[in-house]
Amino acid sequence: MATVPIGVDHVLYLTEMTGMSVIAPNGLRLGRVRELALKPSEHPRRVSHFLIGRRTRFMVRYDQIESISLEGIRLSDDRFVPYYPDENLLLLEKDLLDQQIVDVNGRKVVRVNDLALRVVHAPAGDELWVAEVGVGLQGAFRRLAEGILPNKLIRRVQERIKPNSIPWQYCNIVEPDPQRRLRLRISHDRLGELHPADLADIIEDLAPAERGALFETLGDEVAAETLGEVDPKIQVSILKALDKERAADIVEEMEPDLAADVLDQLEEEKSREILQDMEQVPKAEVEELLEYESDTAGGMMNTQYVDVHEDGLVRDALEALRGNEDLLKALTHLFLIDREQRLTGAVAIGMLFAASEDTPLRKLAFKETLKVHVEDDREEVVELFDKYNLYALPVVDEEGELCGVITADDVISVLTPDD
């Protein structure tokens, strides 16, 4: 059905609609609007029902409307039926006002203060479509002034207040919980475009139920990166709320050391359930790290690094880097090992690009390679990073075999106090 939206003067607000007169075809006033309802399965934006009456509510459908304006709603017929609660209907005032919504542009969580509704001309009569979600002071002012000042005066005053709203098309409906408290979220495509640190800030501002709903919209990789940025206490609550299969999919995508840290905070039974559902390779890496105490070098290290045989050339190192593109963003060194996997040296990545491909890696290695044992205390690790301004520190076992690497980020994370 073709429709033509009309001008901005015909934008009405939810706060204006509640209490608006409903007029019968013969001109008699039938009552006042108490609530508007949307039926998402029928149309994502069109108001489907208008609820009338204070105690005993009745409702009329959108196709019974002739015209809509600030003066009231005029019906094309006066046949209306009693309203009965219906889970398929989204009540705009009850279910949306004061609920939380993610503003991806502002990278924050805001509250729904009002809804902007556009009057749309249709062949059978005027329709009301949800246009925007008001999240700023303008909507808050309309809420405060509702029932105190005339609507026309409210409109004149609000022109002095900068509007802040989110278009409805950027909002997807999250199914309501049993208490009919419905949440809104920005579509997952737009969420996925945010930096994980920004997503983490948003998640930390949400209540637990909303965190779970938002997390369910993220892909496994984005969810994993975001979980790694979230406060440890919130990490635990998120994983507890997720089913074990979904939690395992996310933890698999995390860096092994971060995954181990997260699982170490969970109750043993929940941690075991998640590990059982993980794929074998990431599971083995995480289980290995969980064997070490968190305040030791083993507990701080990451098992994601690049090693090359000590007799290798620069071309061998470059080939090894090409096979580990996912690590390049944070990689500062590669490590040299002998046939027994023992650490024999370290080479700064930058040195590879200043040498010919035939250059032996031994010539580029540091004269003395600093390292720590897996059981060394965390304080000793921190002292080495501070004293030598390190970016990476290899970790070895009793036989001198390379077990992992501690990065500057790992040190910063343990020095950052929890709130």
VEXDREN-2710 file (C-alpha; in Angstrom, 1 decimal):
% VEXDREN-2710
k/r/px/py/pz
1/MET/0.0/0.0/0.0
2/ALA/1.6/3.3/-1.1
3/THR/1.9/5.9/1.6
4/VAL/3.2/9.5/1.5
5/PRO/4.6/10.9/4.8
6/ILE/3.6/14.5/5.4
7/GLY/5.5/17.4/6.9
8/VAL/7.3/17.7/10.2
9/ASP/4.4/19.7/11.6
10/HIS/2.6/16.4/11.6
11/VAL/5.0/14.7/13.9
12/LEU/3.3/13.9/17.2
13/TYR/4.9/12.6/20.4
14/LEU/3.8/9.8/22.6
15/THR/3.4/12.2/25.5
16/GLU/1.0/14.2/23.3
17/MET/-1.0/11.2/22.2
18/THR/-1.8/9.9/25.7
19/GLY/-4.9/11.9/26.8
20/MET/-5.8/12.9/23.3
21/SER/-9.5/13.0/22.5
22/VAL/-11.0/10.3/20.3
23/ILE/-13.9/11.6/18.2
24/ALA/-16.7/9.5/16.7
25/PRO/-17.8/10.0/13.0
26/ASN/-20.8/12.0/14.2
27/GLY/-18.5/14.4/16.2
28/LEU/-19.2/13.1/19.7
29/ARG/-16.1/12.5/21.9
30/LEU/-15.9/8.8/22.8
31/GLY/-13.0/9.1/25.3
32/ARG/-9.3/9.7/25.5
33/VAL/-6.3/7.7/24.3
34/ARG/-4.6/5.9/27.2
35/GLU/-2.0/3.8/25.3
36/LEU/-0.7/3.0/21.8
37/ALA/0.2/-0.5/20.7
38/LEU/2.5/-1.8/18.0
39/LYS/2.1/-5.3/16.5
40/PRO/5.7/-6.0/15.2
41/SER/4.6/-9.2/13.4
42/GLU/2.1/-7.1/11.4
43/HIS/4.2/-4.0/10.7
44/PRO/7.5/-2.9/12.3
45/ARG/6.6/0.8/12.6
46/ARG/2.8/1.4/12.3
47/VAL/0.7/1.8/15.4
48/SER/-1.8/-1.0/15.1
49/HIS/-4.2/-0.3/18.1
50/PHE/-5.3/2.7/20.1
51/LEU/-6.4/1.9/23.6
52/ILE/-9.3/4.1/25.0
53/GLY/-10.7/4.4/28.5
54/ARG/-9.4/4.6/32.0
55/ARG/-10.4/1.4/33.9
56/THR/-12.3/-0.6/31.3
57/ARG/-10.2/-0.2/28.2
58/PHE/-11.4/-0.6/24.6
59/MET/-9.4/-0.4/21.5
60/VAL/-9.7/0.6/17.8
61/ARG/-7.6/-0.6/15.0
62/TYR/-5.4/1.7/12.7
63/ASP/-7.8/1.1/9.8
64/GLN/-10.7/2.7/11.7
65/ILE/-8.8/6.1/11.8
66/GLU/-9.9/8.9/9.5
67/SER/-7.5/11.7/10.7
68/ILE/-4.9/12.4/13.4
69/SER/-3.9/15.8/14.6
70/LEU/-3.1/17.7/17.8
71/GLU/-6.9/18.4/18.0
72/GLY/-7.6/14.7/18.4
73/ILE/-8.2/11.4/16.6
74/ARG/-11.3/11.2/14.4
75/LEU/-12.7/7.7/13.6
76/SER/-14.2/6.5/10.3
77/ASP/-16.4/4.1/12.3
78/ASP/-17.1/3.7/16.0
79/ARG/-16.9/0.0/16.4
80/PHE/-14.5/-0.9/19.1
81/VAL/-13.8/-4.0/21.2
82/PRO/-12.6/-4.6/24.8
83/TYR/-8.9/-4.7/25.2
84/TYR/-7.3/-7.9/26.6
85/PRO/-3.6/-8.3/27.3
86/ASP/-1.9/-9.7/24.3
87/GLU/1.8/-10.7/24.2
88/ASN/1.9/-9.9/20.5
89/LEU/1.3/-6.3/21.2
90/LEU/4.0/-3.9/22.1
91/LEU/2.6/-1.1/24.4
92/LEU/4.6/2.0/23.6
93/GLU/4.2/3.7/27.0
94/LYS/4.3/0.7/29.2
95/ASP/7.0/-1.3/27.4
96/LEU/9.3/1.4/26.0
97/LEU/9.4/4.6/28.1
98/ASP/12.3/4.6/30.6
99/GLN/13.8/1.5/29.1
100/GLN/17.5/1.5/28.0
101/ILE/18.8/1.7/24.5
102/VAL/22.3/1.7/23.1
103/ASP/23.3/4.8/21.3
104/VAL/26.1/3.6/19.0
105/ASN/26.9/7.1/17.8
106/GLY/27.4/8.4/21.4
107/ARG/28.9/5.0/22.5
108/LYS/26.8/4.9/25.6
109/VAL/23.6/3.7/27.1
110/VAL/20.6/6.1/27.3
111/ARG/17.0/6.0/28.4
112/VAL/13.9/6.3/26.3
113/ASN/12.2/9.6/27.3
114/ASP/9.7/9.8/24.5
115/LEU/8.8/8.5/21.0
116/ALA/8.3/10.7/17.9
117/LEU/5.3/9.4/15.8
118/ARG/4.8/10.6/12.2
119/VAL/1.4/10.9/10.7
120/VAL/1.3/9.1/7.3
121/HIS/-1.4/9.6/4.7
122/ALA/-2.9/6.3/3.5
123/PRO/-5.8/5.7/1.1
124/ALA/-8.1/4.6/4.0
125/GLY/-7.1/7.3/6.4
126/ASP/-4.2/8.6/8.5
127/GLU/-1.8/6.2/10.1
128/LEU/0.7/6.7/12.9
129/TRP/4.2/5.4/12.4
130/VAL/7.0/5.3/15.0
131/ALA/9.8/7.5/13.7
132/GLU/12.4/8.2/16.4
133/VAL/13.2/7.4/19.9
134/GLY/13.8/10.5/22.0
135/VAL/16.7/10.1/24.4
136/GLY/17.6/13.7/25.2
137/LEU/16.5/16.7/27.3
138/GLN/13.8/17.6/24.9
139/GLY/11.9/14.3/25.5
140/ALA/12.5/14.6/29.2
141/PHE/11.0/18.1/29.2
142/ARG/7.9/16.9/27.4
143/ARG/7.5/14.2/30.0
144/LEU/7.8/16.6/32.9
145/ALA/5.4/19.2/31.3
146/GLU/2.8/16.6/30.3
147/GLY/-0.5/17.4/31.9
148/ILE/0.8/20.6/33.3
149/LEU/1.2/22.8/30.2
150/PRO/-0.8/22.8/27.0
151/ASN/0.8/20.8/24.2
152/LYS/1.1/23.8/22.0
153/LEU/3.0/25.7/24.7
154/ILE/5.2/22.7/25.3
155/ARG/6.1/22.7/21.6
156/ARG/7.1/26.3/21.6
157/VAL/9.4/25.8/24.7
158/GLN/11.0/22.6/23.4
159/GLU/12.2/24.4/20.3
160/ARG/14.9/26.0/22.5
161/ILE/16.2/22.6/23.6
162/LYS/18.5/20.7/21.3
163/PRO/16.9/17.4/20.2
164/ASN/18.6/14.1/20.6
165/SER/17.0/11.0/19.1
166/ILE/17.7/7.7/17.5
167/PRO/15.9/6.7/14.3
168/TRP/13.5/3.8/14.8
169/GLN/15.0/1.8/11.9
170/TYR/18.3/1.5/13.9
171/CYS/16.4/-0.2/16.7
172/ASN/15.6/-3.9/16.9
173/ILE/13.2/-5.3/19.5
174/VAL/14.5/-7.7/22.0
175/GLU/11.8/-10.1/23.2
176/PRO/10.3/-9.0/26.6
177/ASP/10.9/-11.0/29.7
178/PRO/8.0/-12.4/31.8
179/GLN/7.5/-9.1/33.5
180/ARG/6.9/-7.4/30.1
181/ARG/9.9/-5.2/30.6
182/LEU/11.0/-4.8/27.0
183/ARG/14.5/-3.6/26.0
184/LEU/15.7/-2.0/22.9
185/ARG/19.0/-2.5/21.2
186/ILE/20.8/-1.1/18.2
187/SER/21.0/-3.7/15.3
188/HIS/23.9/-6.0/15.7
189/ASP/25.5/-4.9/12.4
190/ARG/26.1/-1.4/13.9
191/LEU/27.2/-2.8/17.2
192/GLY/29.8/-4.9/15.5
193/GLU/31.3/-1.8/14.0
194/LEU/32.2/-0.4/17.4
195/HIS/35.6/-0.9/19.0
196/PRO/35.5/-3.7/21.7
197/ALA/36.6/-1.2/24.3
198/ASP/33.6/1.0/23.5
199/LEU/31.3/-2.0/23.5
200/ALA/32.7/-3.0/26.9
201/ASP/31.9/0.5/28.3
202/ILE/28.3/0.1/27.0
203/ILE/27.9/-3.3/28.5
204/GLU/29.2/-2.2/31.9
205/ASP/26.5/0.5/32.0
206/LEU/23.7/-2.0/31.4
207/ALA/21.8/-4.0/34.0
208/PRO/22.5/-7.8/33.9
209/ALA/19.5/-8.7/31.9
210/GLU/20.3/-6.1/29.2
211/ARG/23.9/-7.3/29.1
212/GLY/22.9/-10.8/28.2
213/ALA/20.4/-9.6/25.5
214/LEU/23.1/-7.4/23.9
215/PHE/25.8/-10.1/24.1
216/GLU/23.5/-12.5/22.2
217/THR/23.5/-10.1/19.2
218/LEU/27.3/-10.2/18.8
219/GLY/29.3/-12.6/16.7
220/ASP/31.7/-14.9/18.5
221/GLU/34.8/-13.0/17.6
222/VAL/33.4/-9.6/18.6
223/ALA/31.9/-11.0/21.7
224/ALA/35.3/-12.5/22.7
225/GLU/37.2/-9.3/22.1
226/THR/34.6/-7.4/24.1
227/LEU/34.5/-9.8/27.0
228/GLY/38.3/-9.4/27.3
229/GLU/37.7/-5.6/27.8
230/VAL/35.0/-6.0/30.4
231/ASP/35.5/-5.7/34.2
232/PRO/36.3/-9.2/35.6
233/LYS/33.2/-9.3/37.9
234/ILE/31.0/-8.5/34.9
235/GLN/32.8/-11.1/32.8
236/VAL/31.7/-13.7/35.4
237/SER/28.1/-12.6/35.4
238/ILE/27.9/-12.6/31.6
239/LEU/29.3/-16.2/31.2
240/LYS/27.0/-17.4/34.0
241/ALA/24.0/-16.0/32.1
242/LEU/25.0/-17.7/28.8
243/ASP/24.3/-21.3/28.0
244/LYS/27.5/-23.4/28.0
245/GLU/27.6/-23.9/24.2
246/ARG/27.4/-20.2/23.6
247/ALA/29.9/-19.4/26.3
248/ALA/32.3/-22.1/24.9
249/ASP/32.1/-20.5/21.4
250/ILE/33.0/-17.1/22.8
251/VAL/35.9/-18.4/25.1
252/GLU/37.4/-20.3/22.2
253/GLU/37.9/-17.0/20.3
254/MET/39.6/-15.3/23.2
255/GLU/43.4/-15.2/23.6
256/PRO/44.3/-18.3/25.8
257/ASP/45.6/-16.3/28.7
258/LEU/42.5/-14.1/28.8
259/ALA/40.3/-17.2/28.5
260/ALA/42.1/-18.8/31.4
261/ASP/41.8/-15.7/33.5
262/VAL/38.0/-15.6/32.9
263/LEU/37.4/-19.3/33.5
264/ASP/39.6/-19.2/36.7
265/GLN/37.1/-16.7/38.2
266/LEU/34.1/-19.0/37.6
267/GLU/32.8/-21.7/39.9
268/GLU/34.6/-24.9/39.1
269/GLU/31.5/-26.7/37.8
270/LYS/30.7/-23.8/35.3
271/SER/34.3/-23.6/34.2
272/ARG/34.4/-27.4/33.6
273/GLU/31.2/-27.3/31.6
274/ILE/32.5/-24.6/29.3
275/LEU/35.9/-26.4/28.8
276/GLN/34.1/-29.6/27.9
277/ASP/32.2/-27.8/25.0
278/MET/35.4/-26.1/23.6
279/GLU/37.3/-27.5/20.6
280/GLN/40.3/-29.5/21.5
281/VAL/43.1/-27.2/20.5
282/PRO/42.0/-24.0/22.3
283/LYS/40.8/-26.2/25.2
284/ALA/44.3/-27.8/25.6
285/GLU/45.9/-24.3/25.6
286/VAL/43.6/-22.9/28.2
287/GLU/43.8/-26.0/30.4
288/GLU/47.6/-25.8/30.4
289/LEU/47.4/-22.1/31.6
290/LEU/44.9/-23.0/34.3
291/GLU/47.5/-25.2/35.9
292/TYR/49.5/-22.2/37.0
293/GLU/48.8/-19.8/39.8
294/SER/47.5/-16.4/38.7
295/ASP/50.3/-14.6/40.5
296/THR/53.1/-16.4/38.7
297/ALA/54.8/-15.9/35.3
298/GLY/52.9/-19.0/34.1
299/GLY/49.6/-17.5/35.1
300/MET/50.4/-14.3/33.3
301/MET/51.8/-15.7/30.0
302/ASN/50.1/-16.1/26.7
303/THR/50.8/-19.2/24.6
304/GLN/50.3/-17.3/21.3
305/TYR/53.7/-16.5/19.9
306/VAL/55.9/-17.2/16.9
307/ASP/59.1/-19.3/17.1
308/VAL/61.6/-20.3/14.5
309/HIS/64.5/-22.7/14.6
310/GLU/67.8/-21.0/15.7
311/ASP/69.5/-22.0/12.4
312/GLY/66.8/-20.2/10.3
313/LEU/67.1/-17.3/8.0
314/VAL/65.1/-14.1/7.7
315/ARG/63.1/-15.6/4.9
316/ASP/62.1/-18.4/7.3
317/ALA/60.9/-15.9/9.9
318/LEU/58.9/-13.9/7.3
319/GLU/57.2/-17.2/6.2
320/ALA/56.4/-18.0/9.8
321/LEU/54.8/-14.5/10.3
322/ARG/52.7/-15.0/7.1
323/GLY/51.3/-18.1/8.7
324/ASN/50.2/-16.2/11.9
325/GLU/48.5/-13.1/10.5
326/ASP/46.1/-13.0/13.4
327/LEU/49.0/-12.4/15.8
328/LEU/50.7/-9.6/13.9
329/LYS/48.7/-6.8/15.5
330/ALA/50.3/-7.3/18.9
331/LEU/53.5/-9.1/17.9
332/THR/56.8/-7.4/18.7
333/HIS/59.3/-10.3/18.8
334/LEU/59.8/-13.8/17.5
335/PHE/61.8/-16.4/19.4
336/LEU/64.5/-18.8/18.4
337/ILE/64.5/-22.4/19.7
338/ASP/66.7/-25.4/19.3
339/ARG/65.6/-29.0/18.3
340/GLU/64.5/-29.6/22.0
341/GLN/62.2/-26.5/21.9
342/ARG/64.6/-24.7/24.3
343/LEU/64.7/-21.0/24.0
344/THR/68.0/-19.7/22.5
345/GLY/67.2/-16.2/21.5
346/ALA/64.8/-13.4/20.6
347/VAL/64.6/-11.1/17.5
348/ALA/62.7/-7.8/17.3
349/ILE/60.2/-8.0/14.4
350/GLY/61.5/-4.6/13.0
351/MET/65.0/-6.1/12.5
352/LEU/63.6/-8.5/9.9
353/PHE/62.6/-5.8/7.5
354/ALA/66.1/-4.1/7.7
355/ALA/67.9/-7.3/6.7
356/SER/68.2/-9.4/3.6
357/GLU/66.3/-12.6/3.4
358/ASP/69.5/-14.6/3.5
359/THR/70.6/-13.2/6.8
360/PRO/70.9/-15.8/9.6
361/LEU/68.5/-15.0/12.5
362/ARG/71.3/-15.6/15.0
363/LYS/73.0/-12.3/13.8
364/LEU/69.8/-10.3/14.5
365/ALA/69.1/-11.9/18.0
366/PHE/69.8/-10.0/21.2
367/LYS/73.1/-10.8/22.8
368/GLU/71.3/-11.7/26.0
369/THR/67.7/-12.8/26.0
370/LEU/65.9/-12.0/29.2
371/LYS/63.5/-14.7/30.4
372/VAL/61.6/-15.9/33.4
373/HIS/60.6/-19.3/34.8
374/VAL/56.9/-20.4/34.8
375/GLU/56.9/-20.4/38.6
376/ASP/58.6/-17.0/39.1
377/ASP/56.6/-14.5/41.1
378/ARG/54.6/-11.8/39.4
379/GLU/56.5/-9.1/41.2
380/GLU/59.7/-10.3/39.6
381/VAL/58.1/-10.1/36.2
382/VAL/56.9/-6.5/36.8
383/GLU/60.3/-5.5/38.0
384/LEU/62.0/-6.8/34.8
385/PHE/59.5/-5.0/32.6
386/ASP/60.0/-1.8/34.5
387/LYS/63.8/-2.0/34.6
388/TYR/64.4/-2.9/31.0
389/ASN/61.4/-1.2/29.4
390/LEU/60.3/-4.6/27.8
391/TYR/57.6/-5.2/25.3
392/ALA/57.7/-9.0/25.6
393/LEU/59.3/-11.5/28.0
394/PRO/59.6/-15.2/27.2
395/VAL/58.7/-17.8/29.8
396/VAL/60.5/-21.1/30.1
397/ASP/60.1/-24.3/32.2
398/GLU/62.7/-26.2/34.1
399/GLU/64.3/-27.7/31.0
400/GLY/64.5/-24.3/29.4
401/GLU/61.7/-25.0/26.9
402/LEU/59.7/-22.0/25.7
403/CYS/56.2/-22.2/27.3
404/GLY/54.8/-18.7/26.5
405/VAL/55.4/-15.0/26.5
406/ILE/54.3/-12.2/28.7
407/THR/53.5/-8.9/27.0
408/ALA/53.4/-5.3/28.3
409/ASP/49.6/-5.5/28.0
410/ASP/49.6/-8.5/30.4
411/VAL/51.6/-6.5/32.9
412/ILE/49.5/-3.4/32.6
413/SER/46.3/-5.5/33.2
414/VAL/47.6/-6.9/36.5
415/LEU/48.8/-3.5/37.7
416/THR/45.4/-1.9/36.9
417/PRO/43.3/-2.0/40.2
418/ASP/39.8/-3.5/40.0
419/ASP/37.0/-1.1/41.0
END
